[in-house]
Every structure is written in C-alpha cells, then in structure tokens.
C-alpha cells in the first residue's frame, strides 16, 4: 500500500479498494476544495508501460463518452514515480457488493437498476465503444439517490469496422470468465452484442442470486459460455414476467446475431416491459 500522502495537489485520505494492479483512494483536491477519487498504480506496477497506457486509455474513453452514467475522469498524472487518474467521487458500492447482501435487500431496486445499467452501456455503444468487462463489479449504484455509474474501461475497444474488421488478428481473451461471450473467449472480433451477452449474465445473477454458469475448471466454465444452453431463469425466480424471460434468453444467445444489436436497442425493449409479475420479495427465488 502506498505511503504517499499527496499526488500533486491531491491529498490522499484513505484507501477505498485495492485491485490487481491499482488502488483507489478517497482524496481531497486542495485548490478546488472538493473530494475526488484517485486511482493509482500499485508500487510493483508503477513503471509498467502497459498499465500506464491503460490508465490513459480510460481517460480517453471517459472524455469521449461524456454521459451522466459514465464515471467522469478528470485527468491523468504522474507524480512520486507513479501514474494515476483523478475522477469524480461517487460514494456508492458496486453491484457485486450489493448482490452479496442478498436478493431480498436489493430486489425492489431491480426495476430501476436494470434500465440504468443498460443506459450506461448504451452511452458507450452510441460512441461505438465496447466495454468488454461487463459485470456487477463495474457498476456503482447509490440506493438512496437511485443513480448509477459505469466504471473501469481498461480493456474497452472501438467496434471494429472497415479494414480493421477485415484484417482482424485473433487475440488473447480478455475479460472476466463468468460473464464473457463465446466470441470474446475465442479471441474473435467483439462488438456491442458481446456487451449485451455479458449484461445478460449480469442480469441473470442479479435476478437469481447465482451465476448462470459454473464449472469444475476454467475450461469447463468457458465451454459452457461458448456452447452451453441458456439456463432456465424462470426455475430460479418464479416472479419474472414472460417478457423478461424472453429478453434475458435473447441477451444470452450463443450466436451474436440472435441477440439485441446493442444496448441502445436493448434499452427500448427493457423500458417497455415489466420485469416482475408482482412486487419482488425474498420469496421469489427457488
């Protein structure tokens, strides 16, 4: 953990979270007298050019997609032999933390949460960005204000088009195994429909309290994403409407062509349907 007390004019107050390569700090912008988040590389990655480039990439995407659902990143800096990002301070837990509290705690918020998640990704898709790491951890939700932010754009990419699509070179899979689409696992070109699949897996987990797929090994898990059938969500949550079940099944289709084309299109659907037959409660789950 960092022993640095300041980065430039930002005073580091407390560590909020620690990831594999970065740590997030609650910090104070002294000249402007407001609180911010500072995401800095861990000491062992302080001079890692790939990780430095990833932070700059996140800044680029945040600036390109100027939307209230996307966490706002203000600047990239290099001080005290480390790289860091300065971003808006949004004091809310991520959806994985909320999910871990139990379905009964958050179920009543789902008719608000699911459209907000879709709105955030739709903002990226309108600018032709694919997030590529859609999962509960990368959505912050404030249950009091009922507001949401999408975070972590380190592996996001532009939708391939033209020559980049024709001459695409298969790459190593990136993402989180429990949520990745088959085409992402296989290193094939990814577009907005890949995010739709991952969002479907995220919705499934939120609606049932369980991941759609598990396996005794990583390979078994990935193979289920590539070719396994869509788990019957209605067996795990008896309170879902047929329209929501059908939409979730389409989102998690193995063939990208069978999914909604983007979260822009998905948002139109999800705003028109009812998610639950009746007010959700802890009795919904099987």
C-alpha positions in Angstrom: 0.0 0.0 0.0 1.2 3.5 -0.8 2.8 5.6 1.9 2.5 8.8 -0.3 0.3 11.5 1.3 0.0 13.7 -1.7 -0.1 13.4 -5.5 0.3 16.9 -6.9 -2.3 19.0 -5.2 -4.4 16.0 -4.2 -4.3 14.9 -0.6 -4.7 11.2 -0.2 -7.1 10.5 2.7 -8.0 6.7 2.7 -7.8 3.6 0.6 -11.2 2.6 -0.8 -10.3 -0.6 -2.7 -7.3 -2.5 -3.9 -7.3 -4.4 -7.2 -4.7 -6.5 -9.1 -2.8 -3.5 -10.5 -4.3 -0.4 -8.9 -5.6 1.1 -5.7 -8.4 3.6 -5.4 -8.1 6.4 -2.9 -10.5 8.9 -1.5 -8.7 12.2 -1.9 -9.1 15.9 -1.5 -8.5 18.4 -4.3 -7.0 21.2 -2.2 -7.1 24.2 -4.6 -10.7 23.4 -5.7 -11.9 22.3 -2.3 -13.7 19.2 -3.3 -13.4 15.4 -2.9 -12.2 13.2 -5.7 -11.3 9.6 -6.4 -7.6 8.9 -7.2 -6.8 5.6 -9.0 -3.1 4.9 -8.8 -0.9 2.0 -9.9 0.4 -0.3 -7.2 4.1 0.2 -6.5 5.1 -3.0 -8.4 3.3 -1.7 -11.5 4.4 1.9 -11.1 6.7 1.8 -14.2 4.7 -0.8 -16.2 4.1 0.8 -19.6 1.1 -1.4 -20.3 -0.6 -0.3 -17.1 0.3 3.3 -17.6 -1.2 3.1 -21.1 -4.3 1.5 -19.7 -4.9 4.5 -17.4 -4.5 6.9 -20.3 -6.9 4.8 -22.3 -9.6 5.0 -19.6 -9.2 8.8 -19.6 -9.7 8.9 -23.4 -12.9 6.9 -23.2 -14.4 8.9 -20.4 -13.7 12.1 -22.3 -15.2 10.7 -25.5 -18.3 9.4 -23.8 -19.5 12.4 -21.8 -22.6 11.0 -20.1 -24.0 11.1 -16.6 -24.0 7.2 -16.4 -20.2 7.1 -17.1 -17.8 7.8 -14.3 -16.1 11.1 -15.2 -12.3 11.0 -15.3 -10.7 14.5 -15.0 -7.0 13.9 -15.7 -4.0 11.6 -15.9 -1.0 12.5 -13.8 2.5 11.2 -13.0 3.9 12.2 -9.6 6.0 10.5 -6.9 7.1 7.9 -9.5 3.6 6.6 -10.1 0.8 7.1 -12.6 -2.7 8.0 -11.5 -6.1 9.1 -12.6 -8.3 11.7 -11.0 -12.0 11.1 -11.2 -15.3 12.3 -9.8 -16.1 11.0 -6.3 -19.2 8.8 -6.4 -19.6 7.3 -2.9 -21.6 4.2 -3.7 -21.0 0.4 -3.5 -20.6 -1.7 -6.7 -23.4 -4.1 -7.6 -21.3 -7.1 -6.5 -21.2 -5.8 -3.0 -25.0 -5.1 -3.1 -25.6 -8.6 -4.6 -23.7 -10.2 -1.8 -26.1 -8.7 0.8 -28.8 -10.9 -0.6 -31.7 -10.7 -3.1 -34.3 -9.6 -0.5 -32.2 -6.5 0.2 -31.9 -5.2 -3.4 -34.8 -6.9 -5.3 -37.1 -3.8 -5.1 -34.4 -1.7 -6.8 -34.1 -4.0 -9.8 -36.7 -2.3 -11.9 -34.6 0.8 -11.5 -31.1 -0.8 -11.7 -31.5 -2.9 -14.8 -32.5 0.0 -17.1 -29.8 2.2 -15.6 -27.2 -0.4 -16.3 -28.5 -0.6 -19.9 -28.4 3.2 -20.2 -24.8 3.3 -19.1 -23.7 0.8 -21.7 -25.9 2.4 -24.3 -23.9 5.6 -23.9 -20.8 3.7 -24.7 -22.4 1.9 -27.7 -23.6 5.1 -29.2 -20.0 6.2 -29.4 -19.0 2.8 -30.8 -17.1 1.6 -27.7 -17.4 -2.0 -26.4 -16.8 -2.2 -22.6 -15.7 -5.9 -22.7 -15.7 -6.4 -19.0 -19.4 -6.0 -18.1 -20.0 -7.5 -14.6 -21.7 -6.4 -11.4 -18.3 -5.1 -10.0 -18.2 -2.4 -12.7 -21.5 -0.7 -11.9 -21.7 1.6 -8.9 -25.2 2.1 -7.5 -26.4 4.6 -5.0 -29.6 3.1 -3.5 -30.6 6.4 -1.8 -30.4 8.6 -4.9 -31.1 5.7 -7.3 -28.3 6.7 -9.5 -25.6 4.6 -11.2 -22.2 4.9 -12.9 -20.3 2.5 -15.2 -16.6 2.2 -14.3 -13.4 0.5 -15.5 -12.7 1.0 -19.2 -9.2 -0.5 -19.2 -9.9 -3.2 -21.9 -12.7 -1.4 -23.8 -12.2 -1.2 -27.5 -13.8 0.5 -30.5 -16.2 -1.6 -32.5 -14.1 -3.0 -35.4 -15.1 -1.7 -38.8 -13.7 -1.4 -42.4 -10.2 -2.6 -42.7 -9.8 -3.3 -39.0 -12.6 -5.8 -39.3 -11.3 -7.4 -42.5 -7.7 -7.8 -41.2 -8.6 -8.6 -37.6 -5.9 -10.6 -35.8 -7.2 -13.1 -33.2 -6.1 -12.0 -29.7 -5.8 -13.5 -26.3 -9.1 -13.4 -24.4 -9.6 -10.6 -22.0 -12.4 -10.1 -19.6 -13.9 -12.0 -16.6 -14.6 -15.7 -17.2 -18.1 -15.8 -15.5 -19.5 -13.1 -17.9 -17.7 -13.4 -21.2 -19.4 -14.1 -24.5 -18.2 -17.1 -26.7 -16.7 -14.8 -29.3 -14.7 -12.9 -26.6 -13.4 -16.2 -25.2 -12.3 -17.4 -28.6 -10.5 -14.1 -29.3 -12.8 -13.2 -32.2 -13.9 -9.6 -33.0 -16.2 -8.2 -30.4 -18.9 -5.6 -30.8 -21.9 -4.2 -28.9 -23.5 -7.7 -28.8 -20.7 -9.0 -26.7 -21.6 -6.5 -24.0 -25.2 -7.5 -24.4 -24.3 -11.1 -23.6 -22.2 -10.1 -20.6 -25.0 -7.8 -19.4 -27.4 -10.8 -19.7 -25.2 -12.8 -17.4 -25.1 -9.9 -15.0 -28.9 -9.6 -15.1 -29.2 -13.4 -14.5 -27.1 -13.1 -11.4 -29.0 -10.2 -10.0 -32.4 -11.8 -10.7 -31.4 -15.2 -9.2 -28.6 -14.6 -6.8 -26.5 -17.1 -8.8 -24.1 -17.0 -11.7 -25.6 -18.5 -14.9 -22.7 -21.0 -15.3 -20.2 -22.6 -13.0 -17.6 -25.3 -13.7 -15.1 -27.6 -12.0 -12.4 -26.0 -14.1 -11.9 -22.8 -16.0 -12.1 -24.6 -19.3 -15.4 -26.2 -18.3 -16.8 -22.8 -17.4 -15.7 -21.2 -20.6 -17.0 -24.0 -22.7 -20.5 -23.5 -21.2 -20.4 -19.9 -22.3 -19.4 -21.0 -25.8 -21.9 -23.8 -26.4 -24.0 -24.5 -23.3 -27.7 -23.9 -23.2 -29.2 -20.8 -21.6 -30.1 -21.8 -18.0 -33.9 -21.6 -17.4 -34.1 -18.4 -15.3 -37.8 -19.0 -14.5 -36.8 -22.1 -12.5 -34.7 -19.9 -10.2 -37.0 -16.9 -10.0 -40.7 -17.6 -10.1 -41.7 -13.9 -10.2 -40.3 -12.9 -13.7 -42.7 -12.0 -16.5 -42.6 -14.0 -19.7 -41.4 -10.8 -21.5 -38.3 -10.5 -19.1 -37.6 -14.2 -19.5 -37.6 -14.0 -23.3 -35.5 -10.9 -23.3 -32.9 -12.4 -21.0 -32.8 -15.6 -23.2 -32.2 -13.4 -26.3 -29.4 -11.4 -24.5 -27.6 -14.7 -23.6 -28.0 -16.3 -27.0 -24.8 -18.1 -28.2 -25.0 -16.6 -31.7 -24.4 -12.9 -31.6 -26.9 -12.4 -34.4 -29.6 -13.7 -32.2 -29.1 -11.0 -29.5 -30.2 -7.4 -29.5 -27.8 -5.4 -31.7 -26.7 -3.1 -28.9 -27.7 -1.7 -25.5 -29.3 1.2 -27.4 -31.8 -1.3 -28.9 -32.0 -3.3 -25.6 -32.9 -0.1 -23.7 -36.0 0.3 -25.9 -37.1 -3.2 -25.0 -36.4 -3.1 -21.3 -38.3 0.2 -20.9 -41.4 -1.3 -22.4 -41.7 -4.4 -20.4 -42.4 -5.3 -16.8 -39.7 -7.3 -15.1 -41.7 -8.8 -12.3 -45.3 -10.2 -12.1 -45.7 -8.6 -8.7 -43.7 -6.6 -6.3 -40.4 -8.6 -5.7 -39.6 -10.1 -2.4 -37.2 -12.6 -0.8 -39.8 -15.3 -1.6 -39.2 -15.1 -5.3 -36.2 -17.4 -5.5 -36.4 -21.2 -5.7 
